[in-house]
Amino acid sequence: MLNRMLHTYISILYCIILLVWNGSAAEIQFIDVTDTAGIHFQHAGGIDHRVVPALVGSGAAWRDYDNDGTLDLYIVNSTAVRPEPGTILPKNVLYRNNGDGTFTDVTDIAGVGDTGWGMGCAFADYDNDGDADLYVTNYKANVFYLNKGDATFKKFTSGAGGIGHTGFGSGIAWGDFDTDGFLELYVGNYIEYTKVPQGDEVFFPYDFFGQTNVLYLNKGDRSFIEVTDAAKVNGGFHLTLGVAAADYDNDGDLDIYLANDSDQNILYRNDEELTFMNTNQPDARSRTGDIRSGMGIAWGDYDNDGALDLFVTNWLDENNVLYRNNGDGTFTDVSAKSGIFESGLGKTCWGTVFFDMDNDTDLDIFFSAGHIDPATWESHGQQDVLLRNNGDGTFTDISEQSGLQQFETPGVGRGVAAADYDADGDIDLFIVNSGEKPRLLQNNGGNKLNWLHIRTVGVESNRDGIGTRIKVITGDTHQIREVASGSSYLSQHSPEVEFGLGNHDIVDKVIIRWSSGTEQTLTHVAVNQTLVITEKAD
């Protein structure tokens, strides 16, 4: 009798917990506001094209390009396969944020409507003049736009030292890899794709050879020089798709991770003086070199232990991987233990982000999904996935409760870019869908707890503060973030770093470590604000 009563009590308690959990999850809803926000972009790629650049692209980037205090949105497009003479080609699009929840297409005014086979993009103030410049990767020639400071751009690919690499460009990472105050540019390349195939050919990446990647050194005079081989970061012909930089070993310089399609992933450790070590070689194993079909990358400290962890998305019959940083230069695959193992099975997974969707101090995970093989699947759309951090090292799939399955037709997800575009204190999501309209998902309810967003302005460091590590301390909770440019899949999240603070009504400390090595500490910082921090020069 006692055992039966105990069993009944436990069952009731479990039901109560479940109801509370589901109710809490339901408070966060992601609402599709694409049309009402004035975003009428249409991706020109997709399965009907049956050409690789159209199938695997594209990405998007958030950045305040005109310095009006609001985050604008750039979206990369594909193009026509065999256009007739006089055809108006699809182009990339820049949307200016109007500050009221809506956007205006300013592509032509700004001069950034590239019409190539678009893949990735990322903004960065490479010349430290106070405005954001833009790099776009393509199949064939990449494009670099210099921000003129008047809300317009000019093509500056040749002027910057010939950085329009002609290959099959993919992911991008801007970073001050030599910590001299100027941003370098790392460009991933995908496959050796020399022709547009005819008919109903099926795409398999292992049918192609890979291309080498490129690292451009910023000379500090508005120009670059290629240093790929000297730095030992050419990627080894490994079919790179995802690129993301982070200081995973906490030694003050940025390292590079490559998500490679059907090849071993690579974690390059920066050993100073612009030389790198492939840590997935036998003599320096970081245990992050799985051979899967790597697509998207997210760096983030999901367990708040002070070390950046790594999440990588993969092909449908391979699980996505969550690597916990052990703090000694190695990682442990905790995909099964954390509960994320099955979340991507049966889905081809692409763009991704670590973000605190509900400001509870724990980083959650989002990733997009969509098929690719044009000859196999009746429906190419797949449901995107949201994984809620339970705060104990595990995650729970709350995609349905949070509104991500509200759509009659799932999207064919590719790039994902996250930002608090409406400045209401919670993080919203933008998803590029291959061959379809994108989706701007507004976070509704994520700002019920307190928050702090930080924008960095470097002085001795690069102007954007890329590579800056920020620690926020509230009570016993310590959180870290890094300023980055280029992540996810072919995309760029907001350059601001966002911290959820839970119920804390004051931030005890904000500790900023700039890439120059300078450290600053702020105390007793007010919550629910976007704080601009300028580096103190020596």
C-alpha positions as CSV (number, residue, x, y, z in Angstrom):
1,M,0.0,0.0,0.0
2,L,2.8,2.4,0.9
3,N,4.6,1.7,-2.4
4,R,1.4,2.3,-4.3
5,M,0.7,5.6,-2.5
6,L,4.3,6.7,-3.1
7,H,4.0,5.8,-6.8
8,T,0.8,7.8,-7.1
9,Y,2.3,10.8,-5.4
10,I,5.3,10.7,-7.7
11,S,3.0,10.5,-10.8
12,I,1.0,13.5,-9.6
13,L,4.1,15.5,-8.9
14,Y,5.5,14.6,-12.4
15,C,2.2,15.8,-14.0
16,I,2.4,19.0,-12.1
17,I,6.0,19.6,-13.2
18,L,5.1,18.8,-16.7
19,L,2.2,21.2,-16.7
20,V,4.3,23.9,-15.3
21,W,7.0,23.2,-17.8
22,N,4.7,23.2,-20.8
23,G,3.0,26.4,-19.5
24,S,6.4,28.1,-19.2
25,A,7.4,26.9,-22.7
26,A,4.2,28.2,-24.1
27,E,4.9,31.7,-22.8
28,I,7.6,32.0,-25.5
29,Q,6.1,32.2,-29.0
30,F,7.9,32.9,-32.2
31,I,5.6,34.8,-34.5
32,D,6.1,35.0,-38.3
33,V,6.1,38.8,-39.0
34,T,7.9,38.6,-42.4
35,D,5.2,40.2,-44.4
36,T,4.1,42.8,-41.9
37,A,7.7,43.8,-41.4
38,G,7.9,44.6,-45.1
39,I,10.4,41.8,-46.0
40,H,9.3,40.6,-49.5
41,F,12.5,38.8,-50.5
42,Q,12.3,35.6,-52.6
43,H,15.3,33.3,-52.8
44,A,15.9,32.4,-56.4
45,G,17.6,29.0,-55.7
46,G,15.9,25.8,-54.6
47,I,15.4,22.3,-55.8
48,D,14.0,23.2,-59.2
49,H,17.3,24.6,-60.3
50,R,19.2,21.3,-59.8
51,V,22.5,23.2,-59.6
52,V,24.6,23.0,-56.5
53,P,25.0,26.8,-55.7
54,A,21.2,27.2,-55.8
55,L,20.7,24.1,-53.6
56,V,23.0,24.9,-50.7
57,G,22.7,28.7,-50.4
58,S,22.2,31.2,-48.9
59,G,22.8,33.3,-45.8
60,A,22.0,36.6,-44.2
61,A,23.6,39.2,-41.9
62,W,22.4,41.7,-39.3
63,R,24.3,45.0,-38.9
64,D,23.6,48.7,-38.4
65,Y,25.2,49.8,-41.7
66,D,24.0,53.4,-41.5
67,N,24.7,54.1,-37.8
68,D,21.2,55.1,-36.9
69,G,21.0,52.8,-33.9
70,T,18.9,50.0,-35.5
71,L,19.9,46.7,-36.9
72,D,19.5,46.3,-40.6
73,L,19.3,43.1,-42.6
74,Y,21.3,41.9,-45.7
75,I,20.1,38.8,-47.5
76,V,22.1,36.8,-50.1
77,N,20.3,35.5,-53.2
78,S,21.0,33.0,-55.9
79,T,20.7,33.7,-59.6
80,A,19.2,32.4,-62.9
81,V,20.7,29.3,-64.4
82,R,20.6,30.2,-68.0
83,P,19.0,33.6,-68.3
84,E,17.8,34.9,-71.6
85,P,19.4,38.2,-72.9
86,G,17.8,41.1,-71.2
87,T,16.6,39.1,-68.2
88,I,16.4,41.0,-64.9
89,L,18.6,38.9,-62.6
90,P,17.8,38.1,-59.0
91,K,19.9,40.1,-56.6
92,N,20.9,40.3,-53.0
93,V,18.8,42.7,-50.9
94,L,19.5,45.2,-48.1
95,Y,16.7,46.1,-45.8
96,R,17.0,49.3,-43.7
97,N,15.3,49.0,-40.2
98,N,12.8,51.8,-39.8
99,G,12.8,51.5,-36.1
100,D,9.1,50.7,-35.8
101,G,9.2,47.0,-36.6
102,T,9.3,47.5,-40.3
103,F,12.0,47.5,-43.0
104,T,12.5,49.4,-46.3
105,D,14.4,47.9,-49.3
106,V,17.3,50.2,-49.9
107,T,19.4,47.8,-52.1
108,D,19.6,50.1,-55.1
109,I,20.2,53.2,-53.1
110,A,23.0,51.5,-51.1
111,G,24.5,49.9,-54.1
112,V,24.8,46.3,-52.8
113,G,22.6,44.3,-55.1
114,D,25.0,41.7,-56.3
115,T,23.6,39.3,-58.9
116,G,26.0,36.4,-58.6
117,W,25.5,32.8,-57.3
118,G,25.3,34.1,-53.8
119,M,26.3,32.1,-50.7
120,G,27.5,33.9,-47.5
121,C,27.9,37.4,-46.1
122,A,29.4,39.2,-43.2
123,F,29.8,42.8,-42.2
124,A,32.9,44.3,-40.4
125,D,34.5,47.7,-40.1
126,Y,37.8,46.5,-41.6
127,D,39.4,50.0,-41.9
128,N,38.3,51.2,-38.4
129,D,36.6,54.2,-39.8
130,G,33.3,53.8,-37.9
131,D,31.1,52.1,-40.4
132,A,30.5,48.6,-41.5
133,D,31.9,47.2,-44.7
134,L,30.5,44.0,-46.4
135,Y,31.9,40.8,-47.9
136,V,29.8,38.4,-50.0
137,T,30.9,35.0,-51.1
138,N,29.7,33.5,-54.4
139,Y,30.1,30.6,-56.6
140,K,32.7,32.2,-58.8
141,A,33.9,35.7,-57.9
142,N,33.3,37.1,-54.4
143,V,32.5,40.7,-53.8
144,F,33.6,43.3,-51.3
145,Y,31.7,46.5,-50.6
146,L,33.3,49.5,-48.9
147,N,30.9,51.6,-46.8
148,K,31.3,55.2,-47.9
149,G,29.8,56.5,-44.6
150,D,26.8,58.1,-46.2
151,A,24.5,55.0,-46.2
152,T,25.9,53.9,-49.5
153,F,28.6,51.4,-50.6
154,K,31.0,51.0,-53.5
155,K,32.5,47.9,-54.9
156,F,36.1,47.8,-53.6
157,T,37.1,44.2,-54.3
158,S,40.2,45.1,-56.4
159,G,40.9,48.2,-54.3
160,A,41.3,46.2,-51.2
161,G,44.1,44.2,-52.7
162,G,42.1,41.8,-54.9
163,I,40.1,39.8,-52.3
164,G,37.4,38.7,-54.8
165,H,38.5,35.1,-54.7
166,T,37.2,33.2,-57.7
167,G,36.1,29.8,-56.4
168,F,33.1,28.4,-54.7
169,G,32.9,30.7,-51.6
170,S,31.1,29.6,-48.5
171,G,31.4,30.7,-44.9
172,I,33.2,33.8,-43.7
173,A,34.9,34.8,-40.5
174,W,36.3,38.3,-39.8
175,G,38.8,38.4,-36.9
176,D,41.9,40.1,-35.7
177,F,43.9,36.9,-35.8
178,D,47.3,38.7,-35.2
179,T,45.8,41.1,-32.6
180,D,47.3,44.2,-34.3
181,G,44.0,46.2,-34.3
182,F,43.0,45.3,-37.9
183,L,40.6,42.6,-39.0
184,E,41.7,39.7,-41.1
185,L,39.3,37.9,-43.4
186,Y,39.0,34.1,-43.6
187,V,37.0,32.7,-46.5
188,G,35.9,29.1,-46.8
189,N,35.5,27.4,-50.2
190,Y,33.3,24.4,-51.1
191,I,33.7,22.2,-54.1
192,E,35.5,22.3,-57.4
193,Y,32.4,22.9,-59.5
194,T,33.3,23.8,-63.1
195,K,30.0,23.4,-64.9
196,V,26.3,23.9,-64.5
197,P,24.9,20.3,-65.0
198,Q,22.2,19.5,-67.4
199,G,19.0,17.6,-66.7
200,D,18.0,15.9,-63.5
201,E,21.4,15.2,-62.0
202,V,21.4,14.3,-58.3
203,F,23.9,16.1,-56.1
204,F,26.2,14.2,-53.9
205,P,29.2,16.2,-52.4
206,Y,31.6,13.3,-52.4
207,D,31.3,13.3,-56.2
208,F,33.4,16.5,-56.2
209,F,36.9,17.5,-55.2
210,G,37.2,20.3,-52.6
211,Q,38.8,23.7,-52.9
212,T,41.3,25.3,-50.5
213,N,40.3,28.2,-48.3
214,V,41.8,31.6,-48.1
215,L,43.1,33.9,-45.3
216,Y,43.7,37.6,-46.1
217,L,46.0,39.6,-43.8
218,N,44.8,43.2,-43.2
219,K,47.8,45.4,-43.9
220,G,46.3,48.4,-42.1
221,D,46.2,50.6,-45.2
222,R,42.8,49.5,-46.5
223,S,44.3,46.6,-48.4
224,F,45.0,42.8,-47.8
225,I,47.5,40.2,-48.8
226,E,46.9,36.5,-48.9
227,V,48.8,34.5,-46.2
228,T,46.9,31.2,-46.3
229,D,49.8,28.8,-46.8
230,A,52.1,30.7,-44.4
231,A,49.4,30.6,-41.7
232,K,48.8,26.9,-42.5
233,V,45.0,27.3,-42.7
234,N,44.1,26.2,-46.3
235,G,41.6,23.7,-45.1
236,G,43.1,20.8,-47.0
237,F,40.6,20.6,-49.9
238,H,38.0,19.6,-47.3
239,L,34.7,20.9,-48.8
240,T,34.2,23.7,-46.3
241,L,30.7,25.1,-45.7
242,G,30.6,26.6,-42.2
243,V,33.3,28.9,-40.8
244,A,33.4,30.5,-37.3
245,A,36.1,32.0,-35.2
246,A,36.3,31.9,-31.4
247,D,38.9,31.9,-28.6
248,Y,38.1,28.3,-27.5
249,D,41.3,27.9,-25.4
250,N,41.0,31.3,-23.7
251,D,44.5,32.4,-24.6
252,G,43.6,35.8,-26.0
253,D,43.6,35.1,-29.7
254,L,41.0,33.8,-32.1
255,D,40.9,30.3,-33.4
256,I,39.0,29.0,-36.4
257,Y,36.6,26.1,-36.8
258,L,35.6,24.6,-40.2
259,A,32.5,22.5,-40.7
260,N,33.3,20.4,-43.7
261,D,30.8,18.5,-45.9
262,S,31.6,14.7,-46.0
263,D,35.1,15.4,-44.7
264,Q,36.8,15.7,-41.3
265,N,36.0,19.0,-39.6
266,I,39.0,21.1,-38.5
267,L,39.7,23.2,-35.4
268,Y,42.7,25.5,-36.1
269,R,44.4,26.7,-32.9
270,N,46.0,30.1,-33.2
271,D,49.5,29.8,-31.9
272,E,50.3,33.5,-32.3
273,E,52.3,35.3,-35.0
274,L,49.5,34.3,-37.5
275,T,50.4,30.6,-37.5
276,F,47.8,27.9,-36.7
277,M,47.8,24.2,-35.7
278,N,45.2,21.7,-37.0
279,T,44.2,20.2,-33.7
280,N,42.5,17.3,-35.3
281,Q,45.8,15.8,-36.4
282,P,47.2,12.8,-34.4
283,D,49.7,15.0,-32.5
284,A,47.2,17.6,-31.3
285,R,43.8,16.1,-31.0
286,S,41.0,18.4,-29.8
287,R,38.4,15.7,-30.5
288,T,36.3,17.9,-32.7
289,G,37.2,16.3,-36.0
290,D,34.3,14.1,-36.7
291,I,33.7,13.0,-40.3
292,R,30.2,13.9,-41.1
293,S,28.5,16.4,-43.4
294,G,29.2,19.6,-41.5
295,M,27.0,22.6,-42.3
296,G,26.5,25.2,-39.5
297,I,28.5,26.2,-36.4
298,A,27.6,27.8,-33.1
299,W,30.1,28.7,-30.3
300,G,28.6,29.3,-26.8
301,D,29.1,28.5,-23.2
302,Y,25.9,26.5,-22.7
303,D,26.8,25.2,-19.2
304,N,28.2,28.6,-17.9
305,D,31.5,27.0,-16.9
306,G,33.7,29.7,-18.5
307,A,34.7,27.8,-21.6
308,L,33.1,28.1,-25.1
309,D,31.4,25.0,-26.3
310,L,30.7,24.0,-29.9
311,F,27.5,22.9,-31.7
312,V,27.7,21.6,-35.3
313,T,24.8,20.7,-37.6
314,N,24.9,17.8,-40.0
315,W,23.2,15.7,-42.7
316,L,19.9,13.9,-42.1
317,D,21.3,10.4,-41.3
318,E,24.0,11.9,-39.0
319,N,23.3,13.4,-35.7
320,N,24.1,17.0,-34.9
321,V,27.0,17.2,-32.4
322,L,27.3,19.1,-29.1
323,Y,31.0,19.3,-28.0
324,R,31.5,20.3,-24.3
325,N,34.8,22.2,-23.9
326,N,36.8,20.5,-21.2
327,G,38.9,23.6,-20.6
328,D,42.2,21.8,-21.4
329,G,42.2,22.1,-25.2
330,T,40.0,19.1,-25.7
331,F,36.2,18.6,-26.1
332,T,33.8,15.8,-25.2
333,D,30.9,14.8,-27.4
334,V,27.9,15.1,-25.1
335,S,25.2,14.9,-27.9
336,A,23.5,11.8,-26.3
337,K,24.0,12.8,-22.7
338,S,22.6,16.3,-23.3
339,G,19.5,15.1,-25.1
340,I,20.2,16.8,-28.5
341,F,21.2,13.6,-30.3
342,E,17.8,12.8,-31.8
343,S,16.7,16.3,-32.5
344,G,18.3,16.5,-36.0
345,L,18.0,12.9,-37.1
346,G,16.0,12.6,-40.3
347,K,16.6,16.3,-40.9
348,T,19.3,18.0,-43.0
349,C,20.4,20.7,-40.7
350,W,22.0,24.1,-41.6
351,G,22.1,27.4,-39.8
352,T,22.2,27.5,-36.0
353,V,22.7,29.7,-33.0
354,F,23.3,29.6,-29.2
355,F,21.0,32.2,-27.8
356,D,19.1,32.8,-24.5
357,M,15.6,32.9,-25.9
358,D,13.9,33.5,-22.5
359,N,16.6,35.5,-20.6
360,D,16.9,32.8,-17.9
361,T,20.8,32.9,-18.1
362,D,21.1,29.6,-20.0
363,L,21.9,29.4,-23.8
364,D,19.3,27.6,-25.9
365,I,19.9,26.2,-29.4
366,F,18.0,26.8,-32.6
367,F,18.7,25.3,-36.0
368,S,17.1,25.3,-39.4
369,A,16.4,22.3,-41.5
370,G,15.6,21.4,-45.2
371,H,16.2,18.7,-47.7
372,I,18.7,19.2,-50.5
373,D,18.5,16.2,-53.0
374,P,16.1,17.3,-55.8
375,A,15.4,13.8,-57.0
376,T,14.6,12.0,-53.7
377,W,12.1,13.8,-51.5
378,E,8.4,14.6,-52.2
379,S,8.5,17.5,-49.8
380,H,11.8,19.4,-49.3
381,G,10.6,21.5,-46.4
382,Q,11.4,20.4,-42.8
383,Q,10.5,21.8,-39.4
384,D,13.1,23.9,-37.8
385,V,14.1,23.0,-34.2
386,L,14.3,24.9,-30.9
387,L,16.0,23.2,-28.0
388,R,15.5,24.7,-24.5
389,N,18.4,24.6,-22.1
390,N,17.1,23.0,-18.9
391,G,20.0,24.4,-16.8
392,D,21.4,21.0,-15.9
393,G,23.4,20.2,-19.0
394,T,20.4,18.8,-20.9
395,F,18.0,20.2,-23.5
396,T,14.4,19.7,-24.4
397,D,12.8,20.1,-27.8
398,I,10.1,22.8,-27.5
399,S,9.6,23.5,-31.2
400,E,5.9,22.7,-31.2
401,Q,5.1,24.7,-28.0
402,S,7.0,27.8,-29.1
403,G,5.1,28.1,-32.4
404,L,7.8,26.8,-34.8
405,Q,5.4,24.2,-36.2
406,Q,2.6,26.7,-37.0
407,F,3.3,26.7,-40.7
408,E,1.3,24.5,-43.0
409,T,4.4,24.1,-45.2
410,P,7.7,23.9,-43.5
411,G,10.5,25.9,-45.0
412,V,13.6,24.6,-46.8
413,G,15.9,26.2,-44.2
414,R,19.5,27.4,-44.9
415,G,21.1,30.4,-43.2
416,V,20.0,31.6,-39.7
417,A,20.8,35.0,-38.3
418,A,19.7,36.0,-34.8
419,A,19.3,39.6,-33.4
420,D,17.1,41.7,-31.2
421,Y,16.0,43.7,-34.3
422,D,13.0,45.3,-32.5
423,A,15.1,46.3,-29.5
424,D,12.6,44.9,-27.0
425,G,15.1,42.8,-25.0
426,D,14.7,39.4,-26.5
427,I,16.3,37.7,-29.5
428,D,14.5,37.2,-32.8
429,L,15.4,34.8,-35.6
430,F,15.7,35.2,-39.3
431,I,15.8,32.1,-41.6
432,V,16.7,32.0,-45.3
433,N,14.7,29.3,-47.1
434,S,16.1,27.9,-50.3
435,G,13.9,28.8,-53.3
436,E,11.3,30.3,-51.1
437,K,10.4,33.4,-49.0
438,P,12.4,33.8,-45.8
439,R,10.9,33.9,-42.3
440,L,11.4,36.7,-39.7
441,L,10.3,35.1,-36.4
442,Q,9.7,37.7,-33.7
443,N,10.3,36.5,-30.1
444,N,7.1,37.2,-28.2
445,G,7.4,36.8,-24.5
446,G,11.2,36.2,-24.2
447,N,11.7,39.6,-22.4
448,K,9.7,38.9,-19.2
449,L,13.0,38.4,-17.4
450,N,15.8,40.9,-17.2
451,W,18.6,41.4,-19.8
452,L,21.7,43.3,-20.8
453,H,23.0,43.9,-24.4
454,I,26.5,45.2,-25.0
455,R,28.0,46.8,-28.1
456,T,31.8,47.2,-28.2
457,V,33.8,50.0,-29.7
458,G,37.5,49.3,-29.9
459,V,40.3,51.9,-29.8
460,E,43.6,49.9,-29.6
461,S,41.6,46.9,-30.7
462,N,39.7,46.7,-34.0
463,R,36.8,49.2,-34.0
464,D,34.1,46.6,-33.9
465,G,35.7,44.9,-30.9
466,I,35.5,41.5,-32.7
467,G,37.2,38.9,-30.5
468,T,36.4,40.8,-27.3
469,R,35.4,38.5,-24.5
470,I,32.8,39.7,-22.0
471,K,31.9,38.2,-18.7
472,V,28.8,39.2,-16.8
473,I,28.4,38.3,-13.2
474,T,25.1,38.3,-11.4
475,G,25.1,36.7,-8.0
476,D,26.6,33.2,-8.4
477,T,26.0,33.1,-12.2
478,H,28.9,33.8,-14.5
479,Q,28.3,34.1,-18.2
480,I,30.7,34.7,-21.1
481,R,30.1,35.8,-24.7
482,E,32.4,36.9,-27.5
483,V,31.9,39.5,-30.2
484,A,32.0,37.7,-33.6
485,S,31.5,38.4,-37.3
486,G,30.5,35.3,-39.3
487,S,28.9,32.1,-37.8
488,S,25.9,29.9,-38.2
489,Y,25.7,28.8,-41.8
490,L,26.8,31.5,-44.3
491,S,25.5,34.1,-41.9
492,Q,26.1,36.7,-39.3
493,H,24.2,37.3,-36.0
494,S,23.9,40.7,-34.4
495,P,27.3,42.2,-33.4
496,E,25.8,43.0,-30.0
497,V,26.3,40.4,-27.3
498,E,23.2,39.5,-25.4
499,F,22.9,38.3,-21.8
500,G,19.8,37.1,-20.1
501,L,19.8,38.0,-16.4
502,G,16.8,36.1,-15.0
503,N,15.3,37.9,-12.0
504,H,18.5,39.8,-11.1
505,D,17.8,43.5,-11.0
506,I,21.5,44.6,-11.1
507,V,24.6,43.3,-12.8
508,D,27.3,43.0,-10.2
509,K,30.2,43.0,-12.7
510,V,30.9,43.3,-16.4
511,I,34.5,42.3,-17.2
512,I,35.7,43.1,-20.8
513,R,38.8,41.6,-22.2
514,W,39.7,43.3,-25.5
515,S,41.7,41.6,-28.3
516,S,44.5,44.1,-27.5
517,G,44.8,42.6,-24.0
518,T,43.3,45.5,-22.3
519,E,40.8,44.7,-19.5
520,Q,38.0,46.8,-18.2
521,T,35.6,46.2,-15.3
522,L,32.2,47.9,-14.7
523,T,30.3,47.4,-11.5
524,H,26.7,47.8,-10.5
525,V,25.4,48.0,-14.0
526,A,21.7,48.7,-14.6
527,V,19.6,46.0,-16.3
528,N,17.3,46.1,-19.4
529,Q,19.6,48.4,-21.5
530,T,21.9,48.2,-24.5
531,L,25.2,49.4,-23.2
532,V,27.9,50.8,-25.5
533,I,31.4,50.2,-24.1
534,T,34.4,52.0,-25.6
535,E,37.9,50.5,-25.0
536,K,40.1,52.6,-22.7
537,A,43.3,53.4,-24.5
538,D,46.6,53.0,-22.7
